[in-house]
Amino acid sequence: MFLFLYDLNLVYLLAQTDQSAGSPLGGLIGLIFGLVSYVFGSYCFYNIFQKLGEPNAWFAWVPILNTWITYKAGDQSPWWIIGLFIPFVNFVALVFLIIAFVNIVKKLGKNPWLIWLMIIPIVNFVVLYNFAFG
Protein backbone atom coordinates (compact mmCIF):
# COMPACT_ATOMS: atom_id res chain seq x y z
CA MET A 1 0.00 0.00 0.00
CA PHE A 2 2.86 2.35 0.79
CA LEU A 3 4.42 1.91 -2.67
CA PHE A 4 1.07 2.61 -4.29
CA LEU A 5 0.74 5.89 -2.42
CA TYR A 6 4.33 6.78 -3.21
CA ASP A 7 3.70 6.26 -6.93
CA LEU A 8 0.63 8.47 -6.80
CA ASN A 9 2.57 11.17 -5.07
CA LEU A 10 5.31 10.96 -7.68
CA VAL A 11 2.76 11.21 -10.49
CA TYR A 12 1.16 14.18 -8.74
CA LEU A 13 4.57 15.84 -8.38
CA LEU A 14 5.40 15.28 -12.06
CA ALA A 15 2.00 16.59 -13.10
CA GLN A 16 2.61 19.82 -11.23
CA THR A 17 5.86 20.71 -12.97
CA ASP A 18 5.61 23.51 -15.52
CA GLN A 19 6.86 22.30 -18.88
CA SER A 20 6.42 25.69 -20.52
CA ALA A 21 9.10 27.36 -18.36
CA GLY A 22 11.85 26.84 -20.92
CA SER A 23 11.47 28.12 -24.42
CA PRO A 24 12.90 26.68 -27.62
CA LEU A 25 14.56 30.04 -28.25
CA GLY A 26 16.68 29.61 -25.11
CA GLY A 27 17.83 26.21 -26.31
CA LEU A 28 18.69 27.60 -29.72
CA ILE A 29 20.68 30.47 -28.19
CA GLY A 30 22.52 27.97 -25.98
CA LEU A 31 23.30 25.79 -29.00
CA ILE A 32 24.61 28.75 -31.00
CA PHE A 33 26.72 29.99 -28.08
CA GLY A 34 28.12 26.48 -27.58
CA LEU A 35 29.05 26.10 -31.24
CA VAL A 36 30.64 29.55 -31.42
CA SER A 37 32.60 28.81 -28.22
CA TYR A 38 33.79 25.49 -29.63
CA VAL A 39 34.91 27.02 -32.93
CA PHE A 40 36.66 29.94 -31.18
CA GLY A 41 38.43 27.69 -28.68
CA SER A 42 39.50 25.20 -31.33
CA TYR A 43 40.81 27.97 -33.59
CA CYS A 44 42.79 29.49 -30.72
CA PHE A 45 44.28 26.14 -29.75
CA TYR A 46 45.04 25.47 -33.43
CA ASN A 47 47.06 28.70 -33.55
CA ILE A 48 48.77 27.89 -30.24
CA PHE A 49 49.80 24.46 -31.50
CA GLN A 50 51.07 25.97 -34.75
CA LYS A 51 53.17 28.47 -32.78
CA LEU A 52 54.67 25.58 -30.84
CA GLY A 53 55.52 23.79 -34.07
CA GLU A 54 53.32 20.75 -33.49
CA PRO A 55 53.04 18.70 -36.69
CA ASN A 56 49.39 17.77 -36.08
CA ALA A 57 47.95 21.12 -35.07
CA TRP A 58 44.65 20.16 -36.70
CA PHE A 59 44.05 17.83 -33.70
CA ALA A 60 42.75 20.96 -31.96
CA TRP A 61 39.47 20.54 -33.87
CA VAL A 62 38.82 16.95 -32.71
CA PRO A 63 37.45 16.64 -29.15
CA ILE A 64 39.62 13.84 -27.70
CA LEU A 65 42.66 14.45 -29.87
CA ASN A 66 42.94 18.06 -28.70
CA THR A 67 43.63 16.81 -25.19
CA TRP A 68 46.17 14.34 -26.61
CA ILE A 69 48.12 17.09 -28.35
CA THR A 70 47.81 19.34 -25.29
CA TYR A 71 49.57 16.71 -23.18
CA LYS A 72 52.15 16.22 -25.93
CA ALA A 73 52.82 19.94 -26.44
CA GLY A 74 53.06 20.42 -22.68
CA ASP A 75 55.83 17.82 -22.34
CA GLN A 76 53.62 15.31 -20.55
CA SER A 77 52.81 11.75 -21.52
CA PRO A 78 49.80 11.82 -23.85
CA TRP A 79 48.72 8.48 -22.45
CA TRP A 80 47.36 10.34 -19.41
CA ILE A 81 44.28 10.89 -21.54
CA ILE A 82 43.23 7.34 -20.64
CA GLY A 83 43.47 8.30 -16.98
CA LEU A 84 40.85 11.00 -17.53
CA PHE A 85 38.25 8.24 -17.98
CA ILE A 86 39.19 6.23 -14.87
CA PRO A 87 37.63 7.28 -11.55
CA PHE A 88 40.09 8.70 -8.99
CA VAL A 89 42.92 8.43 -11.51
CA ASN A 90 41.30 11.30 -13.38
CA PHE A 91 42.33 13.69 -10.59
CA VAL A 92 45.98 12.82 -11.19
CA ALA A 93 45.51 13.06 -14.96
CA LEU A 94 43.90 16.48 -14.49
CA VAL A 95 46.91 17.67 -12.47
CA PHE A 96 49.18 16.58 -15.31
CA LEU A 97 46.90 18.37 -17.79
CA ILE A 98 47.23 21.59 -15.77
CA ILE A 99 51.01 21.11 -15.71
CA ALA A 100 50.89 20.69 -19.50
CA PHE A 101 48.95 23.97 -19.80
CA VAL A 102 51.53 25.72 -17.63
CA ASN A 103 54.35 24.37 -19.81
CA ILE A 104 52.56 25.50 -22.97
CA VAL A 105 52.05 28.99 -21.59
CA LYS A 106 55.71 29.18 -20.58
CA LYS A 107 56.74 28.11 -24.10
CA LEU A 108 54.60 30.94 -25.48
CA GLY A 109 56.47 33.40 -23.26
CA LYS A 110 53.39 34.34 -21.24
CA ASN A 111 52.88 34.50 -17.49
CA PRO A 112 51.58 31.10 -16.27
CA TRP A 113 49.50 32.82 -13.58
CA LEU A 114 47.12 33.94 -16.33
CA ILE A 115 45.77 30.39 -16.34
CA TRP A 116 43.88 31.25 -13.13
CA LEU A 117 41.84 33.74 -15.13
CA MET A 118 40.58 30.88 -17.29
CA ILE A 119 38.22 29.98 -14.43
CA ILE A 120 36.21 33.18 -14.88
CA PRO A 121 33.51 32.99 -17.58
CA ILE A 122 33.89 35.31 -20.58
CA VAL A 123 37.35 36.33 -19.31
CA ASN A 124 38.57 32.89 -20.38
CA PHE A 125 37.92 33.82 -24.02
CA VAL A 126 40.04 36.96 -23.66
CA VAL A 127 42.90 35.03 -22.02
CA LEU A 128 42.76 32.29 -24.66
CA TYR A 129 42.79 34.93 -27.39
CA ASN A 130 45.84 36.50 -25.70
CA PHE A 131 47.62 33.13 -25.69
CA ALA A 132 46.80 32.44 -29.34
CA PHE A 133 47.28 35.86 -30.94
CA GLY A 134 49.07 38.02 -28.37
C-alpha positions as CSV (number, residue, x, y, z in Angstrom):
1,M,0.0,0.0,0.0
2,F,2.9,2.4,0.8
3,L,4.4,1.9,-2.7
4,F,1.1,2.6,-4.3
5,L,0.7,5.9,-2.4
6,Y,4.3,6.8,-3.2
7,D,3.7,6.3,-6.9
8,L,0.6,8.5,-6.8
9,N,2.6,11.2,-5.1
10,L,5.3,11.0,-7.7
11,V,2.8,11.2,-10.5
12,Y,1.2,14.2,-8.7
13,L,4.6,15.8,-8.4
14,L,5.4,15.3,-12.1
15,A,2.0,16.6,-13.1
16,Q,2.6,19.8,-11.2
17,T,5.9,20.7,-13.0
18,D,5.6,23.5,-15.5
19,Q,6.9,22.3,-18.9
20,S,6.4,25.7,-20.5
21,A,9.1,27.4,-18.4
22,G,11.9,26.8,-20.9
23,S,11.5,28.1,-24.4
24,P,12.9,26.7,-27.6
25,L,14.6,30.0,-28.2
26,G,16.7,29.6,-25.1
27,G,17.8,26.2,-26.3
28,L,18.7,27.6,-29.7
29,I,20.7,30.5,-28.2
30,G,22.5,28.0,-26.0
31,L,23.3,25.8,-29.0
32,I,24.6,28.7,-31.0
33,F,26.7,30.0,-28.1
34,G,28.1,26.5,-27.6
35,L,29.1,26.1,-31.2
36,V,30.6,29.6,-31.4
37,S,32.6,28.8,-28.2
38,Y,33.8,25.5,-29.6
39,V,34.9,27.0,-32.9
40,F,36.7,29.9,-31.2
41,G,38.4,27.7,-28.7
42,S,39.5,25.2,-31.3
43,Y,40.8,28.0,-33.6
44,C,42.8,29.5,-30.7
45,F,44.3,26.1,-29.7
46,Y,45.0,25.5,-33.4
47,N,47.1,28.7,-33.6
48,I,48.8,27.9,-30.2
49,F,49.8,24.5,-31.5
50,Q,51.1,26.0,-34.8
51,K,53.2,28.5,-32.8
52,L,54.7,25.6,-30.8
53,G,55.5,23.8,-34.1
54,E,53.3,20.8,-33.5
55,P,53.0,18.7,-36.7
56,N,49.4,17.8,-36.1
57,A,47.9,21.1,-35.1
58,W,44.7,20.2,-36.7
59,F,44.1,17.8,-33.7
60,A,42.7,21.0,-32.0
61,W,39.5,20.5,-33.9
62,V,38.8,16.9,-32.7
63,P,37.4,16.6,-29.1
64,I,39.6,13.8,-27.7
65,L,42.7,14.4,-29.9
66,N,42.9,18.1,-28.7
67,T,43.6,16.8,-25.2
68,W,46.2,14.3,-26.6
69,I,48.1,17.1,-28.3
70,T,47.8,19.3,-25.3
71,Y,49.6,16.7,-23.2
72,K,52.1,16.2,-25.9
73,A,52.8,19.9,-26.4
74,G,53.1,20.4,-22.7
75,D,55.8,17.8,-22.3
76,Q,53.6,15.3,-20.5
77,S,52.8,11.7,-21.5
78,P,49.8,11.8,-23.9
79,W,48.7,8.5,-22.5
80,W,47.4,10.3,-19.4
81,I,44.3,10.9,-21.5
82,I,43.2,7.3,-20.6
83,G,43.5,8.3,-17.0
84,L,40.9,11.0,-17.5
85,F,38.2,8.2,-18.0
86,I,39.2,6.2,-14.9
87,P,37.6,7.3,-11.6
88,F,40.1,8.7,-9.0
89,V,42.9,8.4,-11.5
90,N,41.3,11.3,-13.4
91,F,42.3,13.7,-10.6
92,V,46.0,12.8,-11.2
93,A,45.5,13.1,-15.0
94,L,43.9,16.5,-14.5
95,V,46.9,17.7,-12.5
96,F,49.2,16.6,-15.3
97,L,46.9,18.4,-17.8
98,I,47.2,21.6,-15.8
99,I,51.0,21.1,-15.7
100,A,50.9,20.7,-19.5
101,F,49.0,24.0,-19.8
102,V,51.5,25.7,-17.6
103,N,54.4,24.4,-19.8
104,I,52.6,25.5,-23.0
105,V,52.1,29.0,-21.6
106,K,55.7,29.2,-20.6
107,K,56.7,28.1,-24.1
108,L,54.6,30.9,-25.5
109,G,56.5,33.4,-23.3
110,K,53.4,34.3,-21.2
111,N,52.9,34.5,-17.5
112,P,51.6,31.1,-16.3
113,W,49.5,32.8,-13.6
114,L,47.1,33.9,-16.3
115,I,45.8,30.4,-16.3
116,W,43.9,31.2,-13.1
117,L,41.8,33.7,-15.1
118,M,40.6,30.9,-17.3
119,I,38.2,30.0,-14.4
120,I,36.2,33.2,-14.9
121,P,33.5,33.0,-17.6
122,I,33.9,35.3,-20.6
123,V,37.4,36.3,-19.3
124,N,38.6,32.9,-20.4
125,F,37.9,33.8,-24.0
126,V,40.0,37.0,-23.7
127,V,42.9,35.0,-22.0
128,L,42.8,32.3,-24.7
129,Y,42.8,34.9,-27.4
130,N,45.8,36.5,-25.7
131,F,47.6,33.1,-25.7
132,A,46.8,32.4,-29.3
133,F,47.3,35.9,-30.9
134,G,49.1,38.0,-28.4
